[in-house]
Amino acid sequence: MNSKYYKPFQPSVINFLNEIADKYPSAISLASGRPGDKFLEQLNPERLFQAATRFQQHAYGEARAAGSRLLQYGRSAGMIRELIAQQLRLDEKVASDPERMLVTTGCQEAISLCVAALCPNSDDVLLACNPTYGGAVGAAHANGVCVIPVSNDTSDLGESIERSVAELKKIGRKARALYLIPSFDNPTGRDLNESQRNAILTTCTRHRIVVLEDNAYGMFRYEGRAIQPMAALDTAGVVIYLSTFSKTLAPTLRVGAISLPETLFGDRRRCHALWKNLVERKSYSSINTSQISQAIVGGILLQENGSLERWIQPALSCYRDNRDAMLNQLETVLRPLSGDISWNRPPGGFFLVLEVPFRFCQEELINCANDYGVIVMPMSYFSLDDSQDQRIRLAFSGTNSNQIRAGINLLARFIASRLDLNGSAPPLLAEVSSPP
Amino acid sequence: MNSKYYKPFQPSVINFLNEIADKYPSAISLASGRPGDKFLEQLNPERLFQAATRFQQHAYGEARAAGSRLLQYGRSAGMIRELIAQQLRLDEKVASDPERMLVTTGCQEAISLCVAALCPNSDDVLLACNPTYGGAVGAAHANGVCVIPVSNDTSDLGESIERSVAELKKIGRKARALYLIPSFDNPTGRDLNESQRNAILTTCTRHRIVVLEDNAYGMFRYEGRAIQPMAALDTAGVVIYLSTFSKTLAPTLRVGAISLPETLFGDRRRCHALWKNLVERKSYSSINTSQISQAIVGGILLQENGSLERWIQPALSCYRDNRDAMLNQLETVLRPLSGDISWNRPPGGFFLVLEVPFRFCQEELINCANDYGVIVMPMSYFSLDDSQDQRIRLAFSGTNSNQIRAGINLLARFIASRLDLNGSAPPLLAEVSSPP
């Protein structure tokens, strides 16, 4: 089982994407799950430093040498834990406690620290959906931790987990944690409903598998009733909640957080020991998260009375429009091409999945970028096996609706050529305007 | 050998130090190797903002959406590599090349990434001086890498390395890297001369051991002729150079760098493969170093025409005075106490070593803080064995000469009590002023 699933350390999707974007600078990109540039511009340097100053004033008042405090080394656990806990309570309904929290250099460091701490032995295994965010698999592999895929296609993840646990038992290995993005998954956009979430909690509690809930996209819901994060549904002490300000504020801040439950499977001391272990690991990974970055996040949270709901409204509304533009264009130009092409309608987040009736991997990505002027992500980049080789991740967050329509048209031309249907491809939009 | 030397994952010195400082807030601290607060204050939020803006202007001019670039995700290898390479060439005489460089979240991440990349197998070993910076040992242990100590006391480190290599060979293990602070070592203040550096290079080249040269303190020389970093002396491709802006600019920035040699033991392709491996690991550790932090460093480097020599002058001059104040006070109050007390005169850096004729470990540290009002660091915290149990690290960077004199007096009272010489202790200085 190990040899089958364990991929050796491999090139990161992020770096490969950068190389492609450099090589084809004029291509339209539907590949990157970054926030829209225009929502970042509200955080120009002046505003950043106003925010830092606001936090400084709040934390230290007019105290002498207040300024230097932010510039010094700081606590490995972080200095804005109260404010982050408040934001998680207000915006995510997660009962986060500053004493069980750890501020990290983005969510990526949070994942890396948790995987290393939860899977210290060579027979420990991390479960992860297949496909899943490549950074989680990469972090596990970088820490020498084996990753076993759990199918992301089934509606019953709990059952898939049961099967993986049984298989692992046969070979004497143990699943210690499950990495999961329950809300608006990267890369699939899939949103688990409450009963699915509860089923996973039950299964993981039974097998003492910690759920690493990555909720990077949870605040970006475009339709339907809010579903609580698994950390809010958890009563057994099974969920570690991972959060980030990269999507709500700005990626550059590199501020995220790990929130531990009140107990770990009912054991309060074990939970505190894990927190201490994580803080130690944090100190050996990056000493502490930049206090300037923390002060910027803290200052914005103070200004917004603790919640980011108002702050993200313009982005939320734009991403919803982008999603709708993408869904409409897929309907308009791909539906007529073939009945074998399908896609999902994600109720939130940054991504959707397109399924095509042919292989779409690295070769096809390059072909698309080079000959058709559009960059999209093969789902195989997020996969631990070959089950995703006919799927594409389409991102609608970092662009605008004109570009989305033009990009989908270009992609349709490529697909038509692959299906030998060249006459059916739509004409290029007469004008493709660049983002405002 | 393994069981003898391999200490399990243990509490970090940094976190313990914070706890002690919290518990005894009025105690004078000679424990922390942080930059002096007053030199950080020249980087108030307004100046930080100016620096980031200067870099933005330099990098993007008036380009549309320039602002958002700094706020987005960025390259894992970093965006200010040219400026850092220039600074290393100007200030350290290290022939750094941006194409072989990687910007990291402080030097701590640099150490962690290098140790993990160079020691991927379970029988790979990291050599480290004993005592050494605890963060290096912690990073190795967090990555599951065994650390074997090399005596830091001998003047012939090359010979100590030879002995370690021979012993490791007997048990089928291999030293892959040596972590070393050649200039003004933390915690000892020891400065290796050029022939010592060359001897280590020869030994490490012969055994294909990569030298991880941590040069955090190199620019802080108070006397004597400059000695080139080992990376500048290296002609065989054996030294990976680790640098940081935590001591020269501010710890909060969390910006450091890894500079690889032109070849790795003569092999250019292997060196490039290592660089790519490190960039991958960086992407899985923290995606990229905050571009705001990078822009601040970049803006200051632009303002200073590439060199930080002028920038650090006030700090350099203060630290020199602090060192001299500490040496004078040791001479005045400790010399008369006992002939069995000794200390070194470091030609630079932030630290010196005091040796006492009794055990000084955690119990004594707490005793000192609680009953005498002075906090100092037992050298045992930096040690892989019990050889350092009668030594103390004294830091003179983060305080002022009045506090240093008062702190040494308090320490002298403690030492006198331990030596049963209570009558000989100096009176407390009448006035201990707080830092300006």
Chai-1 contact restraints between the chains, C-beta under 6 A:
chainA,res_idxA,chainB,res_idxB,connection_type,confidence,min_distance_angstrom,max_distance_angstrom,comment,restraint_id
A,S12,B,E280,contact,1.0,0.0,6.0,A-B,restraint_1
A,S12,B,S283,contact,1.0,0.0,6.0,A-B,restraint_2
A,I14,B,S283,contact,1.0,0.0,6.0,A-B,restraint_3
A,N15,B,S76,contact,1.0,0.0,6.0,A-B,restraint_4
A,N15,B,S283,contact,1.0,0.0,6.0,A-B,restraint_5
A,R34,B,Q72,contact,1.0,0.0,6.0,A-B,restraint_6
A,R34,B,Y73,contact,1.0,0.0,6.0,A-B,restraint_7
A,D37,B,A65,contact,1.0,0.0,6.0,A-B,restraint_8
A,D37,B,S68,contact,1.0,0.0,6.0,A-B,restraint_9
A,L40,B,S68,contact,1.0,0.0,6.0,A-B,restraint_10
A,L40,B,L71,contact,1.0,0.0,6.0,A-B,restraint_11
A,E41,B,G67,contact,1.0,0.0,6.0,A-B,restraint_12
A,E41,B,S68,contact,1.0,0.0,6.0,A-B,restraint_13
A,L43,B,L71,contact,1.0,0.0,6.0,A-B,restraint_14
A,N44,B,G67,contact,1.0,0.0,6.0,A-B,restraint_15
A,P45,B,F49,contact,1.0,0.0,6.0,A-B,restraint_16
A,P45,B,A52,contact,1.0,0.0,6.0,A-B,restraint_17
A,P45,B,T53,contact,1.0,0.0,6.0,A-B,restraint_18
A,F49,B,P45,contact,1.0,0.0,6.0,A-B,restraint_19
A,F49,B,F49,contact,1.0,0.0,6.0,A-B,restraint_20
A,A52,B,P45,contact,1.0,0.0,6.0,A-B,restraint_21
A,T53,B,P45,contact,1.0,0.0,6.0,A-B,restraint_22
A,A65,B,D37,contact,1.0,0.0,6.0,A-B,restraint_23
A,G67,B,E41,contact,1.0,0.0,6.0,A-B,restraint_24
A,G67,B,N44,contact,1.0,0.0,6.0,A-B,restraint_25
A,S68,B,D37,contact,1.0,0.0,6.0,A-B,restraint_26
A,S68,B,L40,contact,1.0,0.0,6.0,A-B,restraint_27
A,S68,B,E41,contact,1.0,0.0,6.0,A-B,restraint_28
A,L70,B,T252,contact,1.0,0.0,6.0,A-B,restraint_29
A,L71,B,L40,contact,1.0,0.0,6.0,A-B,restraint_30
A,L71,B,L43,contact,1.0,0.0,6.0,A-B,restraint_31
A,L71,B,A250,contact,1.0,0.0,6.0,A-B,restraint_32
A,L71,B,T252,contact,1.0,0.0,6.0,A-B,restraint_33
A,Q72,B,R34,contact,1.0,0.0,6.0,A-B,restraint_34
A,Q72,B,P251,contact,1.0,0.0,6.0,A-B,restraint_35
A,Y73,B,R34,contact,1.0,0.0,6.0,A-B,restraint_36
A,Y73,B,P251,contact,1.0,0.0,6.0,A-B,restraint_37
A,S76,B,N15,contact,1.0,0.0,6.0,A-B,restraint_38
A,T105,B,T105,contact,1.0,0.0,6.0,A-B,restraint_39
A,T105,B,S286,contact,1.0,0.0,6.0,A-B,restraint_40
A,G106,B,S286,contact,1.0,0.0,6.0,A-B,restraint_41
A,G106,B,I287,contact,1.0,0.0,6.0,A-B,restraint_42
A,Q108,B,S286,contact,1.0,0.0,6.0,A-B,restraint_43
A,Q108,B,I287,contact,1.0,0.0,6.0,A-B,restraint_44
A,E109,B,S286,contact,1.0,0.0,6.0,A-B,restraint_45
A,S112,B,S285,contact,1.0,0.0,6.0,A-B,restraint_46
A,G138,B,Y284,contact,1.0,0.0,6.0,A-B,restraint_47
A,A139,B,Y284,contact,1.0,0.0,6.0,A-B,restraint_48
A,A142,B,R281,contact,1.0,0.0,6.0,A-B,restraint_49
A,A142,B,Y284,contact,1.0,0.0,6.0,A-B,restraint_50
A,A250,B,L71,contact,1.0,0.0,6.0,A-B,restraint_51
A,P251,B,Q72,contact,1.0,0.0,6.0,A-B,restraint_52
A,P251,B,Y73,contact,1.0,0.0,6.0,A-B,restraint_53
A,T252,B,L70,contact,1.0,0.0,6.0,A-B,restraint_54
A,T252,B,L71,contact,1.0,0.0,6.0,A-B,restraint_55
A,T252,B,S290,contact,1.0,0.0,6.0,A-B,restraint_56
A,T252,B,Q291,contact,1.0,0.0,6.0,A-B,restraint_57
A,T252,B,I292,contact,1.0,0.0,6.0,A-B,restraint_58
A,R254,B,S290,contact,1.0,0.0,6.0,A-B,restraint_59
A,E280,B,S12,contact,1.0,0.0,6.0,A-B,restraint_60
A,R281,B,A142,contact,1.0,0.0,6.0,A-B,restraint_61
A,S283,B,S12,contact,1.0,0.0,6.0,A-B,restraint_62
A,S283,B,I14,contact,1.0,0.0,6.0,A-B,restraint_63
A,S283,B,N15,contact,1.0,0.0,6.0,A-B,restraint_64
A,Y284,B,G138,contact,1.0,0.0,6.0,A-B,restraint_65
A,Y284,B,A139,contact,1.0,0.0,6.0,A-B,restraint_66
A,Y284,B,A142,contact,1.0,0.0,6.0,A-B,restraint_67
A,S285,B,S112,contact,1.0,0.0,6.0,A-B,restraint_68
A,S286,B,T105,contact,1.0,0.0,6.0,A-B,restraint_69
A,S286,B,G106,contact,1.0,0.0,6.0,A-B,restraint_70
A,S286,B,Q108,contact,1.0,0.0,6.0,A-B,restraint_71
A,S286,B,E109,contact,1.0,0.0,6.0,A-B,restraint_72
A,I287,B,G106,contact,1.0,0.0,6.0,A-B,restraint_73
A,I287,B,Q108,contact,1.0,0.0,6.0,A-B,restraint_74
A,S290,B,T252,contact,1.0,0.0,6.0,A-B,restraint_75
A,S290,B,R254,contact,1.0,0.0,6.0,A-B,restraint_76
A,Q291,B,T252,contact,1.0,0.0,6.0,A-B,restraint_77
A,I292,B,T252,contact,1.0,0.0,6.0,A-B,restraint_78
A,S293,B,S290,contact,1.0,0.0,6.0,A-B,restraint_79
